[in-house]
């Protein structure tokens, strides 16, 4: 899809004071460290190294803004929940992420990447609670679906749907594999629809 073909890195925001102007339309990607967030972004953009994939969780330490053109941005949020990151740094990330989600008018869709083998975790539920007052939608990618059998994948999808129903937010969920490119077109279509409204 053309929306993803010309993605270019623009800003790395480490502090709230450095946030770019709140205009245009943004889709943000969030998820636990090592859930497959960078791999998902690279698969959606059909690029290998757009978002940095690391074997060391917690490497994304800023809000990374990628220009999609036509006043649209993809925002890669810091991964959360990695114990080896110092507590003070985790608090800074939490403030960055929560403030962005709660107050960013440009945010049109939050994508949560969850490891399909673990499902929606307590930390993902925190994100959903931050999203509730905004009335904005969420789409969950159950990543690494290639590691599940067909029966396990169906069970993971059913459980995630039930978990999302606990929150009064507009939500959708799908199976996804950046490695096998499973669900890429479906996810691209969901994002494009939100950014073209």
N, C-alpha and C positions, 0 to 999 in steps of 0.2 A: 504494500500500500504506500502511496506517495507520501502520506503523512509521516512515515518513519524513515523514508529513504535518505533524507538530508539532515538527520540529527547531528547537531554540533554542540560540543561542550561550551558553556558560556560563563557560568559563575560557580564558585565554591563558597558557600556561606557558613562561616564558623560561629558568628555571633548575630543575634537578632538585629542589632543596629546596622548590619551590612546587607539586610534583605533588599533585593531589587524592588522597584515599584510594583505595587499590587494592582496589576492590570493585565488584560489578556485572559488566557485560559490555561490552566495547569492540570496535569494528571500526576499524582504523586505515588511513588512506589515505596512500600514499607515492608518490613519483615524481620524476623529474628535473624541474628547473625548466622550464616551458614545455611539458611533456608533455600538459597538459590536465587536471590534477588538479582545479582549482577548477571548471572547466566540468563535469567528471564528477560532482562532488558536487552542484552545482546541478541537474544533469539528474536525478539520482537523487531529490533532494528536490522536484523540480518547482518550483524557485524560481529567480529570476534573479540575486539578489545575496546569497545566504546565505554562500557562500564568495567571497572577493574575486578577481575575474578581472582580471589585469593584463597589459598588453603588455610590462611590464618583469619578466623572470624574477627569482625570488629574493625576491619580496615577502612570502611567508609566512615569518615569522622566529620563530615560536613553535609549540608544540603547542597547537592550538586544539581545545577540547572542545565538542561540540554535544550537548545533551541530547535523547535520542530518547524519553524516558519509560520507565517500568518498569525503572529502574536500568540502562538501556542508553545508551551514548555512541558517537558517531562522532568520531574523532580525526583531525584534519587535520595531518599532519606537515610540517615545513619541506621545501620543494623542495630538491633537492641538485644539485651539479654545475655551478652557474653561476659562471663564472670571474670576473665583475666583483665578486662579493662578496668582501670582504677575507678573507685566509687565516685570521685569528684567529676571525672570525665563522663561517666554514665549519667550523672545528674544534669550535666550540661547538655548532653544529647537529648535527655528526656524533656528538658525545658524547650530546646529548639524544636523538637518534633511536636510536642503538645501545643505550643504556641502557634506553630505553623498550621496544624490541623484545625485548631479552634478558631483562628482569626483570619485566615487567608481567604479573601473574597474570590481570588482567581482560581482557587482549587475547585475543580468540577467533578473529580472522581479520585477516590483513594483506592489504590490496588494494594492488597495485602498478599504477600507471597508466603505461603505456609508449606512446610514439608508435608507431603501427602501421607507419610508414614507416621507423623506425629499429630496431624490435624491442627485445628485452631487451638492455640495455647493460651494460658492465662494472660500472658503479655499481649497477645493479639486482642484479647477481650478488652484490655485497658485502652488500646487504640480505638476500638469500636465505641467505648464509652465516651472518649473525647469527641468522636465524630457525631454522636447522637444529637447534641444541641444545635449543630450546624444544619441538620436536615439534608446533608449531602450523601450521595450514594457510595457504596463500596462494592468492589468486585474482588473476589478471592481466587487466586491461582493456587491450586494444590499441586505444587511443583514436585519434580522427581517422580512423576507418576509411572515412568518407565520401570521403576524398581518394584512395582506392585503387580500382582496377578490381576486378571480381569475382575475376579470376585472381590479381591481386596480393594481395588479401585472403586468399584460400585459402593462398597461399604463406607469407604472414606468420604465419598461424595455425599452419601446419605447423612452421615454423621455431621459433616461440615454444614450442610443445609439446616440441620436441626440446631446446631450451635449458633448459627447466624440468626435464627428465628428468636433467640433470646433477647436480641437488641432491636429496638424500634427504628431501624434504619433500612433504607432501600438497599437490598443486597442481592448479589448473584454470585455463583461459584462455579468453577469448572476444573477439570483435570488438565494438567499442563506438564510438558517435559521440554525444557530448553535443549536437551541433548538430542532427543528424537524429533524435535519440532512439533510435538503433539499439542494441539490446542492453540497454536500461534495465530492462525487466521481468526479464530473465534475471539481471542483476546484483543487482537488488533481492531476487529469490528466493534467490540464493546467500547474501546477507547475512542475510536474515530467518531462514533455516534455521539458521545458525550462532548467531544471537542467541536463538533459541527452544529451543536444546538444553538 
